[in-house]
Amino acid sequence: MAYEKPLHSLNRVDKAGRSLTSGFSGATDDLAAAVGESFSVMLNHRASHSYPLNALHMTLRNRARSIDPVASTGQRLKRLDSILRKLRRNSSMQLSQMQDVGGCRAIVDSIESLHDLVDHYGRNPLQHELSHSKNYVDLPKGDGYRGVHLMYRYHGRASSSPWDKLRIELQLRTRLQHAWATAVETVDAFTGEMLKFGGGRENWRRFFLLARQRHTRFLRVPRYQQTSPTTYLRFATSSSLSRSRWMWSRSYNRFRVLQATCKEINTVRTFGTYSNSSPTMQKWS
């Protein structure tokens, strides 16, 4: 497989990112050419992360499965619309400094396996530079998100030198943590709440915070049930949570969205088939 190589300097990449998020000026013909050139630079920058991403993912998969034989791993390049949204949300961020244009993830069965995997990376550092890490397990995000993020700068030499210093993010989660995060994305996909990015209405934000607090009890559920975001959220809304009438009176029908599979979520994102005015969306309202 032939991997795309970076064709532009980091300064040119940053300039393209700024242009696409802050706008262009000039005659119509010049404007079209400038937009096209900037998109071409961004597309090349994104695609060039495939080589280092694949290398770090292979290592992650081997290490995760040495600890948990049934660990799941995956990799992805960040979608262009997500890159642009992130640049707009963080006006001081440069495109070349974005940590997760290329990202891979490992999902292990238990918190013990997660700690073992993190320790494995600590005891056996990669040849690549660990620029920084974020431990959201010990210090969860304000919205309740948990996981461990490791940000690397690829160290390329000899034949891999064209990809030197590109940034790749590793995400490490338990199945329970992944179920919670997937449920957040599911609600965002169908309702447009933008919970993942700190938005959304108060009742949804409170729901996921309360759901996160149920983790200790949920760990006593048989493990084969812990892989499903739907199972997780049904459990989270049981007992005392189900007595929170504000939750059910305003949002009961919306919980049906949690039946969505990851495949359905990707379909929504790719084709944009769900909108506030569509008949399909109205059944969630």
ROTOR-735344 format. One record per residue (C-alpha): x, y, z. Coordinates in pm, whole numbers, plus 50000, padded with zeros to 5 digits. Layout:
# ROTOR-735344
- X  Y  Z
...
//
This chain:
# ROTOR-735344
- 50000  50000  50000
- 50135  50342  49902
- 50092  50599  50178
- 50053  50967  50099
- 50343  51184  50207
- 50329  51541  50337
- 50377  51783  50049
- 50364  52114  50234
- 50549  52287  50515
- 50384  52316  50854
- 50359  52692  50804
- 50165  52634  50480
- 49939  52386  50661
- 49867  52639  50934
- 49794  52909  50678
- 49545  52681  50503
- 49371  52610  50832
- 49342  52979  50914
- 49211  53062  50568
- 48940  52796  50577
- 48813  52901  50918
- 48846  53282  50898
- 48742  53337  50538
- 48888  53469  50215
- 48881  53799  50030
- 48937  53898  49668
- 48781  53854  49327
- 48554  53556  49263
- 48802  53368  49045
- 49086  53429  49288
- 48863  53327  49578
- 48773  52994  49419
- 49137  52920  49349
- 49239  53012  49705
- 48969  52792  49860
- 49062  52502  49635
- 49431  52533  49718
- 49366  52551  50093
- 49145  52243  50082
- 49410  52061  49882
- 49669  52139  50149
- 49437  52026  50429
- 49346  51704  50247
- 49711  51618  50199
- 49791  51697  50562
- 49508  51473  50679
- 49589  51184  50446
- 49958  51192  50533
- 49874  51082  50889
- 49778  50735  50762
- 50130  50594  50774
- 50221  50691  51133
- 49865  50613  51243
- 49889  50259  51111
- 50227  50209  51279
- 50106  50322  51622
- 49782  50130  51588
- 49964  49803  51521
- 50168  49853  51836
- 49858  49945  52036
- 49670  49637  51917
- 49957  49404  52009
- 50000  49558  52353
- 49629  49570  52432
- 49573  49206  52335
- 49875  49093  52533
- 49687  49221  52840
- 49328  49153  52734
- 49291  48889  52459
- 48946  49022  52365
- 49047  49389  52354
- 48905  49589  52064
- 49113  49841  51872
- 49050  50075  51583
- 49190  50373  51398
- 49052  50669  51205
- 49143  50994  51035
- 48947  51290  51165
- 48670  51401  50929
- 48723  51732  50752
- 48413  51891  50903
- 48533  51788  51251
- 48875  51942  51184
- 48719  52270  51078
- 48478  52277  51373
- 48765  52219  51615
- 48969  52499  51460
- 48670  52735  51491
- 48611  52640  51855
- 48979  52696  51938
- 49080  53011  51756
- 49438  52995  51884
- 49495  52638  51761
- 49713  52579  51457
- 49619  52296  51222
- 49970  52146  51241
- 49938  52134  51623
- 49607  51944  51628
- 49672  51626  51824
- 49401  51399  51688
- 49398  51433  51309
- 49505  51070  51329
- 49373  50870  51623
- 49353  50510  51740
- 49173  50354  52035
- 49191  50044  52252
- 48890  49920  52450
- 48964  49670  52726
- 48734  49470  52948
- 48811  49613  53292
- 48964  49904  53478
- 49243  49672  53591
- 49332  49595  53229
- 49323  49967  53148
- 49570  50044  53427
- 49791  49756  53310
- 49791  49891  52954
- 49879  50242  53068
- 50157  50100  53287
- 50283  49898  52989
- 50332  50217  52791
- 50506  50373  53089
- 50745  50083  53140
- 50810  50031  52769
- 50814  50374  52603
- 50784  50396  52227
- 51057  50539  52009
- 50817  50822  51934
- 50793  51135  52148
- 50515  51137  52407
- 50429  51507  52388
- 50176  51487  52670
- 49905  51272  52821
- 49566  51325  52985
- 49429  51095  53252
- 49054  51145  53255
- 49008  50831  53465
- 49153  50982  53781
- 49038  51335  53688
- 48721  51305  53475
- 48610  51587  53247
- 48339  51814  53376
- 48078  51630  53169
- 48178  51295  53321
- 48396  51161  53038
- 48663  50911  53142
- 48955  50762  52953
- 49330  50797  52905
- 49473  50993  52612
- 49836  50963  52501
- 49958  51216  52242
- 50264  51123  52035
- 50481  51290  51775
- 50591  51031  51526
- 50967  50972  51511
- 51043  50888  51149
- 51385  50791  51022
- 51521  50653  50694
- 51228  50541  50478
- 50975  50678  50728
- 51138  51020  50757
- 50874  51200  50543
- 50624  51148  50826
- 50854  51270  51103
- 50686  51482  51376
- 50327  51417  51268
- 50095  51389  51567
- 49888  51082  51660
- 49655  51040  51959
- 49593  50713  52143
- 49272  50672  52345
- 49248  50397  52606
- 48909  50307  52757
- 48723  50029  52932
- 48411  49888  52768
- 48198  50072  53021
- 48372  50404  52952
- 48333  50345  52579
- 47962  50266  52618
- 47910  50597  52799
- 48102  50797  52537
- 47921  50622  52251
- 47585  50698  52412
- 47678  51069  52423
- 47766  51062  52053
- 47442  50878  51975
- 47231  51146  52143
- 47432  51417  51965
- 47382  51249  51627
- 47005  51227  51659
- 46924  51543  51855
- 47204  51785  51763
- 47267  51859  52131
- 47649  51886  52089
- 47704  51736  52435
- 48047  51608  52335
- 48165  51965  52283
- 48021  52112  52602
- 47685  52213  52457
- 47338  52069  52498
- 47049  52134  52730
- 47080  52109  53105
- 46859  51800  53137
- 47079  51600  52898
- 47401  51715  53065
- 47263  51628  53407
- 47143  51291  53282
- 47492  51188  53168
- 47653  51315  53488
- 47408  51109  53693
- 47462  50813  53465
- 47837  50840  53522
- 47783  50830  53897
- 47617  50490  53856
- 47941  50327  53743
- 48019  50169  54077
- 47686  49988  54086
- 47698  49905  53718
- 48026  49719  53758
- 47825  49445  53931
- 47626  49383  53610
- 47745  49070  53418
- 48026  49171  53184
- 47855  49046  52868
- 47593  49319  52925
- 47848  49597  52971
- 47939  49627  52601
- 47610  49791  52503
- 47548  50167  52537
- 47176  50086  52544
- 47216  49843  52834
- 47433  50093  53016
- 47184  50377  52991
- 46884  50159  53073
- 47065  50058  53390
- 47171  50415  53461
- 46811  50535  53452
- 46687  50264  53688
- 46616  50294  54060
- 46648  50644  54200
- 46729  50798  53862
- 46399  50678  53715
- 46219  50875  53983
- 46360  51198  53840
- 46040  51289  53662
- 46194  51582  53478
- 46403  51331  53290
- 46116  51115  53171
- 45851  51380  53121
- 46065  51583  52882
- 46285  51322  52719
- 46130  50974  52744
- 46087  50926  52370
- 46438  51044  52306
- 46579  50744  52492
- 46471  50532  52197
- 46768  50685  52015
- 46993  50471  52233
- 46882  50168  52034
- 47090  50300  51746
- 47393  50099  51650
- 47730  50247  51566
- 47660  50166  51200
- 47345  50377  51212
- 47536  50662  51374
- 47790  50660  51092
- 47508  50661  50837
- 47359  50971  50997
- 47694  51147  51000
- 47782  51053  50645
- 47456  51127  50467
- 47292  51378  50701
- 46958  51203  50676
- 46831  51327  51012
- 46727  51688  51060
- 46492  51866  51295
- 46230  51894  51021
- 46248  51540  50884
- 45977  51282  50969
- 46249  51047  51095
- 46377  51306  51338
- 46029  51395  51457
- 45977  51050  51602
- 46260  51119  51847
- 46106  51449  51955
//
